[in-house]
Amino acid sequence: MHFRLFINKTWLLALLIIASCSKPVNDAENPGGGQSTPRPVGSPVGNLYSQLVGPEGGTVTSEDGMVEIIIPAGALSSTTEVGIQPLNNTAITGIGAGYRLTPHGRVFNKPVTIRFKYSTHHSKLSNYEAVQIATQEANGKWKCIGRVDNDTNSKTVSAEVDHFSDWALIASMELSPVTRTLGLGESLTLHALRYVYPIVGDDWLAPLSLPNAGVGEPLMIGPEHIVRWTLNGPGKLEGIGADATYTAPSAVSGSNQAATVTLELKVGNKQVLLISTIYLVVDGINISINGQPWHTYPAMASTMDDLPQFTIAGLRTTADLPQIVFLLPRTAGMKTDGTYNWSMQGDDATDVTFEYAEPDLKHMYVSVYDDGSESRDSEGFVQIEETEQGGKKYVSGVFALDHAGKIETNTGTQISIANIKGTFRVQRNW
């Protein structure tokens, strides 16, 4: 697979740049469960994809490849136009986009299967087994349908349903925040939270077997479920019940710029592990490729009047430095804060892209890869926050690419696939 078209679109830009939640309640205080409150209906964020399916059945896949509808023979009485419309996910603990399946409200003669992929989002999850499928009811409340088949190896979750409506992935619990950047010497409080409220009992793992649990405002996980807190990496951790305080060290080595906090729970007879990853930020772009030692490079963030993106770019002041460029969408008058998935194959206004050219500029890593059959956007994300300190403006954040294509710059030929992670804290000009 070749990526020449992409290189032509962004390489000149790279050269140009070179030149120039409400407070949670403790579940021990609320044993009957939390409050599932109405949420706005999701609005469309992409194209509706539809195809005709007859009584013989068939499979319909969303345009982004993240959702499949598997319709068995006999589920439909006549040929029907079946559609998938991406939506913004309005569930409080939603994962990725929501999807409206049409014809909306259609009831089938026999159950159909909805299968979601969460590989693109797995870097942002505290526990893969906590991924659930939810539907939004007519009253605006989200319900966890339960009885899902969650394959944590393929990172897919599926369930049988008997009707079409608005559907989404949600996290039933997490160690919050799941990912976060933190400056040296700073502290962060972590919370163990759950978001589902079973109708029967107070075991929030019940949606794994019991359907129709409410989804809504978070509850602190009760101390009776807490087994132990564990820290792997630099810094200090002090855990008290469902809260823990992490304090970053005053200095880090080149190979030790992330810390992993793990909370072990016991819910009924189940052991549950919730994980949060904290990335320690020093000025510049800090990057590790394929688990190798971290390296830090000077950089800046800027906007250009004639482009609908803003950039974070390394300052290639000498020939022994790589060239690193991020492109992200920019909306006038709005902050850049948020979490973005990689999107290198859309239009310029919505692209979220990454390039890392080696110092000799003969090879580069990009946020798209060839999986052997087609070109795909890399799994992972970039999380950004605008900050100010001492009168200076910064953007800080963390990024991960689970499949970054390494290509020959001149030909666009992929020669390998890499895993990349990093952080940044750079001054911005807006």
N, C-alpha and C positions, 0 to 999 in steps of 0.2 A: 504494500500500500504506500502511496506517495502523498506528501502533504505540501506540494509546491504552492498550491493556491493560497494556503494559509500563510506560508512564509512571505509570499509577495505582499499580502495584505498588511502584515505587521512589522516586517523586518525594517522597512524604511522608517516607520515610527520609532523603532528601537534606536536606529542610527540618529534620528532627529533628537531623541532624548539625550543620547550620548553627547551631542553637540550642545546643546543648550543646558415582680409578682406581689401582689398583695401578701401581707404576712400570713404564713400558713398556720393552721390550727393543729395541735397535737392530737393524734388519733386516740390516745388514752383518755383525753378529755371529751372525745366525740365518738364513743364506741359504736353508735348507730350508723356512722358514715358521714361523708361530707355533703356538699351542696352542688348539685348539677344545675347550672344556670343556663338560660337560653343564650345562644351566641349568634352573631350575624350569619346570614347565608353567604357562602363563598361566591365571589364574582369571578367570571372567566379570566384566565391569564394566558391562554393559548388557543390554538385552533381545535375545533371539534373534528374528530375523526369518526367516520361511520362507514359501515358496510352492511350489505344485505346478508341475512342468515335465514335459512329455511328450516323446515321441520326436521331435516336431517342433522342439524346442529352445526357447530363450527367454533372457531376461536377468533376473537377480536382483540387486537393489541393497540394500546394508546400510541399516539404519535411519538411520544418520548420514550416508549419501550418499557415504562415502569409499571404498567397495569395490563393484565390480561383478563378477558372474560371467556371462560370455557363453557360453551352451551352444549349440553348433551342432546342426542336425538330425542325428539318427543317433547322437549321443553317448550317449543313454539308450535302453535297450531298452523301458522301460515308464515310466509316469507315476511321478515320484519327488518327494518333499518335499525341496527343497533349502533349506538354512538357512545364515545367517551370524550367528555369535555373537561380539561384541566381547570381547577379553581384554586384561588388562594385558600389555604387550609385554616379554618377559623377555630378548630379545636384548641383548647388552651395548651395542650401538650402535643400538638400536631407535628408530624414528621413529614417534611416535603410537601408536595401539593396535595390538594383534595381533588376528587374526580366526580363529576356528575354523569351517571350512567343513564342513557336514554334508550327507549321511551321511559321518561320519568314516571315512577309508580307502577310500571308493568309487573304483573304477577305471572309467574311461569307455571306450567303444568307440572314441572319437576325442578328441583334445585339446580342452580347454575353455580359455577365456581368463580370466585374473584381471587386473583393472585397478584399480590404486590411485590415488587422488588425493593429492598432497602439497602442494596450495596452502595449506592451513591451517598447514603446518609450514615453509614455505619460508624464513621469516625466521630459522629456527634451523639452517639448513643451510650448511655450508662450501662445498659444490660440488653443484649440481643434478645433474650427470652422475654423481656418486658414489652416487646413490640406487639401491638394488638391492632385489629381492624375495628373501626367505629363507623357508625352511620348517624347522620343528623336527621332528627325527626321533624315533623311539621311544626312542633312548638319551639324549634330552635335548639333543643337540647341534644347533645351527643350521647350516644349509647355504645358501649363496648359489646360487640355481639358474641364474643366468646367462641369456644370450640374451634379454635384455629389450628392449622397445621403450620408450625413455624420451623423452617429448615434453616438453622443457623450456619450451616456450611455453604449453601447456595445463597443465603441471605434473602430468602423469599418467605412470605407468609400468605396463606390462602384460607378461604372459608367458603362453605356452601351457603348461598342465600336464595331467597325465593322471590325477591323483588328488586327493582332498580330505584335508586335514589342518589343522594350525595354520600360518598364514602371517602375515608381517609385512614392513614396510619396514625396511631398515637403511641406514646410511651406511657405504660401504666404506672411506672415508678422511675425515679432517677436520683442520682446524687448530684445536686444542683449547686453551682453550675457544672455541666458535663465537661466543658472545656473553657479555659480562661487564660488570658495572659496576665502576668503580674510582674511589676518592677522589682528590682533587687531591694531587699529589706522590707517590702510591703507585706501586708497580711490580708487574708481572705477567709470569710466564714462560709463553710459548706453545710448544706441542709439535705437530709434524707427525706424525700417526699414521695407520696403516692397520690394518684389522680383518679382512681376508680373506686366506686362505691357499690359493692354488691347489694342486691335486694335482700339476700338471705345471709345472715352472719356478718362478721367483721373481717373476714379473710379476704384481703384485696387480691389474692391470687385466684380467687374463685372464678373470675372471668375466663380462666384457662379451661374451665369445664362448665360453668354456668353462664348463660347468655344474659344480655340486657342489663349490665351494670352501668350505672351512671358515670359520666366523665365530666370533671369540672375543676373547681378550685382545689389547690393542693392541701393535703393534710401532712403534718409532720409524722413520720413513722414512730410509733411508741417505743419507749425504752425497753419494753419487755421483748422486743424483737432484735435489739442490738446485741451482736456478739463481740465484734472487735473492729477497731480502726487500724489500718496499716498504711505506712508511707514507704514508697520506693523511690528514692532519688534525693536530691539535696533539699535542705530546709528542715523545718520542725513542725510537728503535728500534735495538737492536743484535742482529743475527742471527748465530748460530754454528751451522752445520750445520742440524739439524732443530729446534733450539731458538732462540728469540728472546726478548729481554727488552724489554718496553715500559714506559716510565716516563711517567706523566702529568705535565702541566705543573702549576705551582703556582697558576695562575689560568687561567680561560677567559673568552672573550667570549660574548655572548648568542647568537651564531649559529654557535658552533664548539664544541659539547659532545660530539662523537663522533669517534672515530678508526678508520680501517679499515686493517687489516694484511693484506697479500696476499703469499702465498708462491707463486712460480712453480716448478713441477717439470718434469722431463723423464723420462718413464717409457717406455722403448723409443723409439718415434718420436712419442709423444704429448706435447703440452704440457698441463699440468694446473695450474689456479689454485685454491688454497685460500684462503678468506677468513675473517677473524675481525673482528667489530665490537666495539669497546670504547667504552662510554658513560661519560662523566665525570660523576660525581655530586656535586652540591652540595646542601645541605640544602633540603628542600621538594620539591614536584612540579615537574619540569622538562619542558616539553612543546613540540613543534614540530608544527604542522598544515600539511599540504600543502607541506612543505619550507620554510616561512617561518621567520624567526628564532625561536630558543628563548626561552621566557619561564619564569620561576621564580615559584612561588606557595607561601606558607606552608601547611602541612598537618600532620595528625596521623593516627595509626592507632589504632583502638580496637575493642573488642568490646562487644557488648550481650547481657545475660543471656537475653533473650527471643528472640534471633535466632540461626540456625545459621551465620551468616557473621561475618567480621570486615571492617572497613572501613578504607580509606585515603581521607581526604577533605580537600579544601582548606578552609582557614579563611577564610570569606567575611566578613571584618571590615569591609569597605567595599563600597559598591554598584558600584564600578568593577572589581571582581574577578570572575572566572568562578567557578562552582561545579563542582568536580570530585569525583566519587565513584567508588570501586572497591568492589565487593562480591566476596568470595571465600569458599569453604567453610572451615569451622573444625571441627576434631575435637578434643574435649577431651583434654588431656594430650599433644597432638602439636604439633610445630612447624609453622609455616606455610611453611617452606622448600619450594621446588619450582618447577616450570614448569607453567603452566596455560594451556589454550586457552580462548578466549572461548566462553561458553555462556549465552546469554540466554534460551533457549527451553525449558530444562529445568525441574526443580523447584527451589524456593528453596534447598534444602540443598546442591545441587551447582552452582548458577549461579555463573558467573564473568563479571562485568559491568563496564561502564565507561560513565560519563556525563560530559559536559562541557557545562554550560549557559553560554551567553554572558552577559556581565554584565547585559544587560537582561532575561534569562531568557525571551526570546521564541523562541530557537532553541537546540537542543542537539545534540551529537554523541553517538551511542550505538553500542554494540558489536553492532549488527545492521543489516542493510540489505536493501532490496528490489532484487533483480537483474532485475526486469522481469517475472518469472513467479512468484516466491515470496520469502518472507522467509528470510534466511540469517544465521547467526552470522558475524561478521567473521572474516576470516583474521588470524592473528597469535597473540600470546601475551603473558603477563605472567610474569616470572621474579622470584622473591622469596627473600630471605635475611634471617634474623634475626641481628642483631649487637648487641654491647655495647661501649661506649667511654666511659671516664671515669665509670663508674657509671650511665650512661644506656643505655636499651634502644631500639633502632632496628629498623625494617625498611627494607631497601634493595633496589632492583631496577630492572628495565628492562621496558618494554612496547612493543608495536607493534600497530597495527590497520591492515590493508591496505585494508579497505573498511568505513569507519564511516559509518553513515547520519546525515546532517544533517537534522533534522526540525523542523517547527513544533511548539512545546511544546503549544499549545492544541489542535491538531487531530491531531497525530501523523503528519502528511503529510510524506513524504520530499521534500526539495527538491534534495539533491545527495549525492554520496558523497565522502568524504575519506580521505586517508592520514595517520595520526597515529603519532608515535613519541615516546618520553619516558623519563625516569628518575625515581626518587624516593629520598629518604632522609629518613625522618620518625620522630619518637619514637613509641613504642607504649606502651599502658597495660596490657599483660599480661606 
